[in-house]
Amino acid sequence: MLSIENLMKRYGKRTVVDQLSLTVNRGELFAFLGPNGAGKTTTIKMMCGLLRPGGGHVVINGFDIVKNSRAAKASFGYIPDQPFLYDRLTPREFLRFIGGLYGIKPEDCDSRTEYWLDQFELLPFQDELIGSFSHGMRQKIAFTAAFIHNPPVLIVDEPMVGLDPRGAVILKKLLRQRCEAGLTAFVSTHSLDVAEQIADRIGIIHQGRLIAEGTMSELRDMTRQSNHRLESIFLELTRARDIGEIPVEALRQ
């Protein structure tokens, strides 16, 4: 459902994303981790067609993001790390606008709007201006907008930003439910606890390169840390790469 092959991006002499390749299958939740400046957001922007790759390919739901951009973009929902919302609209108005962009009939859009606002406990606020909402409420609205057209693929950059504990629990539950129903989810996050709780597989990018990829069990095997949490594994893998102790190929075996 989501395939990245030899993805590249350079700015001048600096390589930000370096020969990145990975595949996320239907119904899988893939967590994308890395230190600040590792290339996570640049990767996501290329995946979504917001940046043109310097090389390589991204295929979403069978469509190349460069060669068949419109069909590819219709196949996914996207939540950036700083979502843009229209402050002078209500959630109901905003979601009808988003639904119209995807060609959803008004009556269908209204029923989907009610469903998703209810899932995120926002129905009581559906006729209030978005500009009055807290950061966490705005994040929930961004998710309803991403889900409104029932995309087969979801791409998220920092999903838990601004959410209170209850909102985080609701979102984690919804993501797992949707993936069990067939959604392919690609989630970039700094929250290692969240990644450990909900991800089927985890990829770690560092200095533009994918240095490790696998399930929690496979990552533990790579570092010989059989009972350790993801935080310890992440620190060990990135430290080993920093000092050249373990080559990338060994980390991905």
N, C-alpha and C positions, 0 to 999 in steps of 0.2 A: 504493500500500500504506500510505503514511503521509501524511496531509494536514493542514496547519495553516493556518487562515484567520483573519486579523485577531485573533490571540490577544492578550489584554490581562490585566494584573494590576497593581492599585494597592494600596499600603499608605498610607492617609491621603492626603496630597497628592502622595506620591511614586509615579511610574509606574515599575514595575520591568520590565515587559514591555509594549511599545508597538506594537500593530497588526502583530504578527509573522505573516507568511505564508510558507509554503514547502511543497514537495512532495518526498518521497523515493520513488522508484520501486522496483518489485520488482527484486531483485538488485543494488541500489545500496548502496554504503557512503558515508554522508554524515557528514562531520566538522563538528562544531559548535564554533566557537572564539570566544573573547572574553576580555577582561581580567577580573580579579577584580571581582565586583559588577556584571557586565554584564547578568545575567539568565539565565545558562545553566541553573543548577540549578532556578530557579523555573520556567523553561520546561519542563524535564523533569518536574518534579513535577506540573505541569498536564497534560502529555501522558499521564502514568501514572495520573491520577485521584487523586493524593495532595493536590492543591490544586484548588479549584474556580476555573475561569477567571472573571475579571471581565468578560470579553466574548470573542467569537469561538468557534471550534470546533476540535476535534481529532478526526480520523477515522482509526482504525487498522484495517486489513484490512476496511474497509467499515462499521465500527461507530463511532458517536459515543461518545466516552469519557464523556460526561455522560448522554446519553439511553439508551445501551445499554451501561452500564458493565461488566457481567459478561461479555458476549461480547467486548467490546474487550480487557478484561484477560486473557482466555483466549488472545488472539491474539498476545501479545508476551511476551518474556522481558526482565527488568529487573535491572540491576546498579547499585545506587546507589554514591555515592562512599564510603560507609561501610556495607558490607553487614552485616546482622545474621545471625549463625549461632548454632546451639545448641551451646554448648561441651561439653555433657554427652552429646552424640550422636557417633557415628562417621560418617564420610562415607557409608557404606552405609545407616545408619539415617536420616540426614538426607535423603538423596535419595529413599529410599522414602517418607518423610513428605511431601516435596514432590510426588512423583509421585502420591500419594494425593489431594492437594489438587486435582490436575488430572484425577482419575478414571482414572489409568493402572493397568492390571491389575498385580498384584505381580510376575508372571513377566516381563511386558514391562518393568516398571520396573527389575528386576534386570539384564536384558540391556542396557538403556540405561545404567544406572549403571556397569556394567563397561566399556562402550564409552567413555563420557565420562571416567571416571577414568583410563583408559588413554591417551586423547588428551592429557590434562594431566599424565601421568606420576605419577599419584597412587595407582595400584593397590596398591603396597606398603604404603600407609598407610590402606587402606580400613577397617580395624578398630581404628584408633587414635582417641582422643578428639580432636575438633576443637579443643578448648581448648588442646591442646599444640602447635597448628600455628603456624608463622610467618605474618606478614602476607601474604606472597606466596602461601603455600599456601592461606590462607583466601580470597584473591582467586580462586584457581583453583576452589575449591569453589563459590564464588558463581557462576562461569560454568557449571559443570556443572549447577547448579540451574536456571539460566536456560535452558539448552539441553534439559533433560530431557524436556520435552513437545513438542519439535520445533516451536517457534513460527515463524510466518512473518515476524515482526518482532522485532528485538532493539534495546533501548534501553539505552545504557551511559553512565554518568557517571564519567569518569576510569578507563579500563580498565587502565592500566599501573601503578596504585598498588601498590607493594610487590613487583612482579615483578622477579626477577633477569633478566639479559640473555637467558638461555636461555628462561625463561618468557615473556618479551616476544616472542621470535622465534616460539615455539609459538603464542601467541595471535594474532599478526599473520597467520601462515600459516592458522590455522583460520578467522579472520574472512574472509579472502579466499576460501578454499575454500567456505565456507558461502554467501557472497554469489554466487559463481559458480554455486552450486546453487539460487539463487533467494531467499536470505534478504535481507530489507531491514534494514539496520543504520544506526542513528542513534547516533553516538558523540561525546560531548562530551569534550574533552581540552585540557590545557595543553601537551601534548607536540606541538609543531609539526612536528618531524621525523617522528613517527609518522603524523600526519595527511597529511603530504606523501607518505609512502611508500605508504599503503594506501587513501586516500580516492579515490572517483570524483569527488565534488564536495565543495566546502567552503563553509560559510556562516560569516560573521563577525558576531557580535552585539556592539553597543557601546551603553551607556547605554539598554538595553532595546530597541534597534531593530536590525533586520537591515540592516547597511550594505553588505554585499557577498556575492555568492553566485555560484559557478561552478566550473569545472574550474581546475586550476593554470594552464593556458594562458590561460583567460579572465581570471583574476585578474591575471596578468602584463600582459595587454593593458590592463586598467583603470588600472594604475599605470605603464605604459610601462617595466616592468622585465623585459625579455624573458628574461634569464638568471638572475634572482635567485631565491633560495630563499624558502620560505613565510615564514620569520621576518622578512625584510626587507619583504615585501609586507604582512604583518600590521601591522608597526610603521608603515609608511607610511599605510595606510588608516585606522588608528585615530587617528594623529596628525592626518591631514587632517580627520577628522570632529571631533576635539577643537577645532580652531581655526576650524572652519567653512569651510575652504578648498574642500571639495568637498561638494555636497549629496548626500544619500542616493540620490536618484534617479539621479544621474550615476554613482555607484559601482556601481549594480546594472544598468546598461545593458550 
